[in-house]
Amino acid sequence: MLSGCDDTGNTDSEKVTTTIENNEQTSVSNQNISETTQQESKISETTAKVESKVSSNSSKKSKSTNNAKNTKSIKTTKIPAYNGNAYVELNNNEPEFTSKEITAKSFEKYGSLDKLGRCTVCVASVGRDIMPTEKRGEIGMIKPTGWHTVKYDFVDGKYLYNRCHLIGYQLTGENANEKNLITGTRYLNVIGMLPFEDMVADYVKETSNHVIYRVTPVFEGNNLVAKGVKMEGYSVEDKGEGISFNVFCYNVQPGVTINYATGDSDGNGKTEYNSNSNNRQTASSSNKGTKNSNSNKNTNSSSSTTTEYILNMNTHKFHTPSCRSVKQMSNSNKGVYKGKRQDLIDQGYEPCKICNP
């Protein structure tokens, strides 16, 4: 489920003065980025990368409440130029929460808009009790800074910008809150942020644990559109064993040049994302195609063969037997299914976005 996307500002409790060196524009070659199958493949690839990084982090025993206390916000973090990856790790992928910020009591907090009307930091302890119980409502009345309604045929869904929830609706049920919505590209929303949101949502639903979750929009100077968002997550009850990440997701759109000062754009087939005004880097979106197409073939072929899946009868998602989420699933919610993938989907089950069965 999509969270939406719009813009954001600086942190509340600890100001993240993330430095993304000056340049108003951004560009990367557009290689049929609009095709739906390629878009789904990119989501799967990004999700696989997310799972790999989180699993690696979880194995580090230093990832504890005490360690979290020692990983204070880095005063200045240099974000590398966008090179075709939707996100980059920060602080060795370790979240920077203090021990006082880590709590198993659910809450949500949305920072005040800054003097330019831009979003600032949003933080929550995500628990099942604050997750939404109804479908998301309309948010079209919110116009975040830098907002433009513009379409490009090669963009998935055609619209360049989404009203992007900093904390996804599926996590806290916060809908048309101007403090939680920024102007974000479709790419940021779906390829960058969504895999992390889905992972946190699945973890909370399947364990009933809490995840401390913080999203900080990063603006350069007085720009109205964020260069990206910093996302941090840390599972409370198991001290980061289930969820632990610290990443920066790029607010770019392959094939489009964005003026971050105003939100104006040009669908010129390039995406220049500059971390330094004197050092332009251009990457081709086609670099990410080969592995994605293979994963799509595997997914499609599995729909017609008999396979064993593990069902979560509470969340109505199905997993591979080796998926990390299966270990976190309570036995009362667990079921075993042997059959065709498509038959499960026809029964209302959704494939896990972590293991992509």
N, C-alpha and C positions, 0 to 999 in steps of 0.2 A: 504494500500500500504506500502510495506516495505521500511525502510529507509536505511538499510545496517548497518554495524557495524565494527569498527576498534579501534585503541587506542588513548589515550589522555593524557594530562599533567596537569599543574597547571594553575590557573587563570591568567588573564592578568591584569585587573585593580585592583582586590583585590585577592591576592594569597590565595587560599583555601588550607591550610596545613592540609588537612584531614588526621587523623591518623588511619590507619588500621593496628593494631599491627601485627608484623612481623611473617610471615610464608609463604613460597614459594608455598605451595600446597593447594589444596581444594577438598572436596569429599562428596557425598550424594548418597544413594541407588538408583539404576535405576529400576523403576517398569514400564516397557513398555512405557517409555517416548516418544518412537518414533511414537506411533500410532497417526495418523492425527486427529482422533476425540478427543483424549485426549488433543492434542496440542490446538485445537480450543476451547475446554472447558476451558483450562487454560487462554487463551486470554480473554474469556468472563468473567472469574472470576476476573482476574486482572483488567479488565476494570471496572467491577462493584465496585471493591475496590477503584479504582481511582476516579470514579464518587462520591462515598460516601464521600471520604476525601475532594474532591474539594467542594462539596455541603456544608459540615460542615464548611469548611474554609470561604466560601462565606457569611455565615450567621453571621460571626463575624464582627461587624461594625467597629472594630478597624483596619480592613484591609483596609487602605486608603493610599493615597500618603504620608501623614505625617508619618503614621506608618512605611511605607516602608523605610523612611529616617532613622528611628531609629533602624532598624534591620540590622545593619552592619554585614559583614561576621564574623562568629565565627572563631576565630584564630585557634582553635584546636577542631575538632569534632571527637569523638570516634565512629566508625562504629561498631555496634554489629555483631557478627558472623552470617553468613547466616544460616537461620533456616527453609528454605523451602518457604519463601516469596520472590518474585522477587525484592521487593524494601522495603525501610524503610524510615519513615519520618525524616526530619531534622528540627531543630528549630521550633518545634511544627507545622510543615508543612507550615510555613510562609516564603515566598521568601525574599531574603536579598538584594533587590535592593535599592539604594539610590534614593531620589527624583529626582536628576539630571539625573539618568539613565533611568527614566521612560519618554518615549516620544511617541506621536501618529504619529511621522514621521517615515516611514519605513526605515530600514537600516539593514545591516548585516556585521558582523566583525568576522574574523577568526584569532586567535592568531598565532604568529610565532611558528615554531617548536623549541623545546628546544635543548640543545647541544647534546642530544642523538637521536635527530630526532623524538621526541614524540610530539603528538598534545598537545596544551594547550587550554585555554578557548575559546569558541565560543559564541557569543551573537548576538541577532537580535531583532528588533521590527518587528514582523511578521504582514504584511498587505497583502491584496489581490493583490496589485500591484507588489509584488515581488515573488508571488507564481508561480510555473512553468506553462507554457502553452504548453509544449510538454512532451513526454515520456522520462524517464530517459535513458541516454546513458550508454555506457560501462565504467566500473571503474576497470577492471581487471589489468590495467597497474600499478595501485597504490599498493605498497607493504608497508603497515604500519609496524611499529616496532613490532617484535614478531610474524610476519605473518608466518603461516604454512598452507599448503593445506593438510588437513587430514579429513578422513571420518570415521564415526561410523554408523553402520546400525540402531542403536536405536535412533539416533538424527534426528529430523524432517528435511527433506531435505538432510540428511546424512552428510553434511559438518559441522564440529564443529565450524569453524570460518566464520564469515561474515566480509566484509569490512563495518564497521558500521559508518554511517553518524552521527556525533554528533548532528548537526541540520539537521533533516530529509529532504530529497529531496522535499517532498510534501509541506514543509513550505517555503523554499527560492529558490528552484530550483538549488541549488549548487550541482554539480555532482562530477566530478573527481578532487576534490581539496584535496591534501594531508594534508592540514591543518584541514580538516573536516572529516577525515576517520581514524578510529582506528581498531585494531584487537579485535573483540568482538564475544562472543559466539552467537549461534543461540538463546539461551534462553534469553540473555541480549537484543538482537535485537527485538525479537518478543513478549516475555512475559513481559520484563521489560520496554523498552523504547516506543515501538509502541503505547500502549494505550494512553500515554500522548501526543504523536505526533498527533495521530488521533483526540484526544479531542480538541487540539489547532487548528488543521486544520479545523475541523467542526465548531468550534466557530467563527473563522475568516470568513469563507465562508458564514455563516448564519447571521452574524451581520455586516460584513464589518468593525468591530472594529480592534484594534491592540492588540497584546500580546507581552510583553517583555519576551524574552525567552533566557535562558542561560544554556549551558551544559559545565560542567567542568570534564574532565577525571581525575581520581585519581590514581596516580602511587605510589608504595611504593619503596623508595630508587631509585636504578638504574634499576628496573624492566622494561622490554620492553613491557609487557602486563599490561594494567590497571586493578586494582582490581574492578573497577566499574566506574560509572559516576554520578555526581551530576546534577540534573535537576531542574530548577526553571522556573516558569511561572506566569505571572501577567497581567490580562487584563486591558488595560489602560483607555479607555473611561468610563467604569463603576467601576473603582477603585477596581478591584479584585472581583467584584460580580460574574462574569462569570467564570473566570479562576484564580486560586491561589493555587500554590503548591510548595513544596521544598522537594525533595526526593533523595535518593541514590539508584541506581539500581545496583545489583550485577552482575559482569561479571563471572558467573559460568555456568556450564552445568551439570545438574544432570546425574550421571553415569560416569563422566569424572574427573580425577585428572589433574589439570593444574599447570605447573611450570611457574609462572608469570615472572620469571627472563628471560626466554628464549622463552616461548610459547610452549614448548614441552608438550605433554599430554599423558595420559594413560587411556584407556577406561576400567577401572577395576570395574565399577559398583558403585563407591563411589565418593563423592564430598566433600572434606574437605575444608572448608573456615574458616580460623583461624583469629580471631581478636587479638589473643594474642599467642605468640609462645609457651607459657606454658599451653595453655588452648584450646585443640582441641574440636571442636563440630561437631558432625555428625548428619545429619537429613535425614529422609527417604522421598523420593519424593511421596511415596504412601499416605502420610498424606493429600494430597490435592485432592484426587480422588473422594470422595463421592459427594460433592456438585457439582462438575463439571459434573458428569455423569447425575445428575438430570437436570441441566440446558440444557444439550444437548437433553434430552428427550423432554423437553418443547418446545425447538426450532423446533425439527423435527415434533412433533405432530401439531404445529401451521401451518405447511406448507399445511396441507390438510383441515383445518377448515376455516370458514369465520370469519374474524376479522376486526375491524376498525383500520386503520393506518393513520397517518398524513404524507403527502408527502412533501418533499422539492423539488420543481420542478426546482430549480437552481442547487443544488448539486446532485440531483437524489438519495437521501437517504430517507428511510422511518423510521418512529419512532412510538413508542406507544404514545397515547394521553397525558400521564403523563410525558413524557420525558422532562427534563429541556431544551433541545435544541428547543423544540416547542415554548416555551415562548420567545426565542430569535429570532425566525424566523419572517421575515417580511411577512405581509399578502399577498403581491403580489406573494410570492414564495410558499405559503402554499396551500395544497390541502388535501381533505379527501377521503380516499379510503376504501371501504368495500368489502372484498373478500379474496381470498386465498393468503397466503404469497408467495408461489412459483410463482403465476401468476405475482406478482410485480417483482420478481427477473427475470423472463423471459422477462419482459418489459425493463430490464436494470437498475432497481433500486437496491440499495444496502442497507442492514440493518444497522442501526446506531450502532456503536460499544459501545455507552454509555448505551443505554437502551436494546440493544440486542433483538429486537422484534421477 
